[in-house]
Amino acid sequence: MMGGYGMGFGFGGFFMLLWWVLIIVGIVALVRWLSHPHTYGQGGSDKAMDILRERYARGEINDEEFQKRKRELS
């Protein structure tokens, strides 16, 4: 009598293993996501200021325009 028992993992064991792997990967991803602070306002402002400086350095905008936009970003 060889029912499905005693035959190793089988499909049920495979899916159980897959389920636990997915749970562990999800927890690790959540912890990593929560551990990195999201500074949307600050990061965007820094990037905008970098672009503004690049445009000024290339001569696309003059000093007056640079100062005006710099005040707006602050």
DONU-758496 format. One line per 4 residues: number of its first residue (from 1); for each residue x, y, z of C-alpha. Coordinates in Angstrom, 2 decimals. Example, Ala and Ser with C-alpha at 12.3 -4.5 7.8 and 13.67 -1.06 7.14 Angstrom:
<rs>
1	12.30:-4.50:7.80 ~ 13.67:-1.06:7.14;
</rs>
This chain:
<rs>
1	0.00:0.00:0.00 ~ 1.72:3.06:-1.25 ~ -0.69:5.92:-0.85 ~ 0.66:9.42:-1.33;
5	2.23:9.33:2.09 ~ 5.86:8.60:2.55 ~ 6.70:9.51:-1.03 ~ 8.68:12.63:-0.14;
9	7.47:16.17:-0.51 ~ 5.22:15.76:-3.53 ~ 3.22:18.69:-4.87 ~ 1.88:19.73:-1.49;
13	5.34:19.94:0.01 ~ 6.65:21.87:-2.98 ~ 3.90:24.46:-2.72 ~ 4.34:24.71:1.03;
17	8.05:25.36:0.53 ~ 7.27:27.91:-2.18 ~ 4.75:29.60:0.13 ~ 7.31:29.98:2.93;
21	9.96:31.28:0.53 ~ 7.51:33.91:-0.74 ~ 6.60:34.93:2.81 ~ 10.28:35.29:3.80;
25	11.13:37.24:0.62 ~ 8.14:39.51:1.26 ~ 9.19:40.20:4.84 ~ 12.78:40.94:3.77;
29	11.53:43.29:1.03 ~ 9.23:45.08:3.48 ~ 12.01:45.55:6.04 ~ 14.37:46.89:3.37;
33	11.69:49.25:2.06 ~ 10.91:50.56:5.54 ~ 14.59:50.96:6.48 ~ 15.29:53.39:3.63;
37	13.67:56.75:4.40 ~ 11.70:58.26:1.57 ~ 12.35:61.98:1.34 ~ 10.23:62.94:-1.63;
41	10.25:66.67:-1.05 ~ 13.88:67.00:-0.15 ~ 15.18:64.62:-2.80 ~ 13.16:66.33:-5.49;
45	14.35:69.75:-4.38 ~ 17.98:68.67:-4.47 ~ 17.54:67.22:-7.93 ~ 15.79:70.36:-9.14;
49	18.60:72.50:-7.71 ~ 21.20:70.32:-9.47 ~ 19.38:70.77:-12.78 ~ 19.16:74.52:-12.18;
53	22.90:74.70:-11.51 ~ 23.64:72.70:-14.66 ~ 21.47:75.01:-16.77 ~ 23.21:78.04:-15.29;
57	26.64:76.51:-15.90 ~ 25.76:75.79:-19.55 ~ 24.61:79.39:-19.99 ~ 20.97:78.49:-20.66;
61	19.78:80.93:-17.99 ~ 21.28:84.17:-16.75 ~ 22.17:85.13:-13.19 ~ 18.86:86.90:-12.55;
65	16.82:83.87:-13.66 ~ 19.08:81.55:-11.64 ~ 18.61:83.59:-8.43 ~ 14.84:83.84:-8.96;
69	14.38:80.10:-9.43 ~ 16.78:79.33:-6.59 ~ 14.59:81.38:-4.20 ~ 11.49:79.56:-5.48;
73	13.07:76.18:-4.76 ~ 14.17:77.14:-1.24;
</rs>
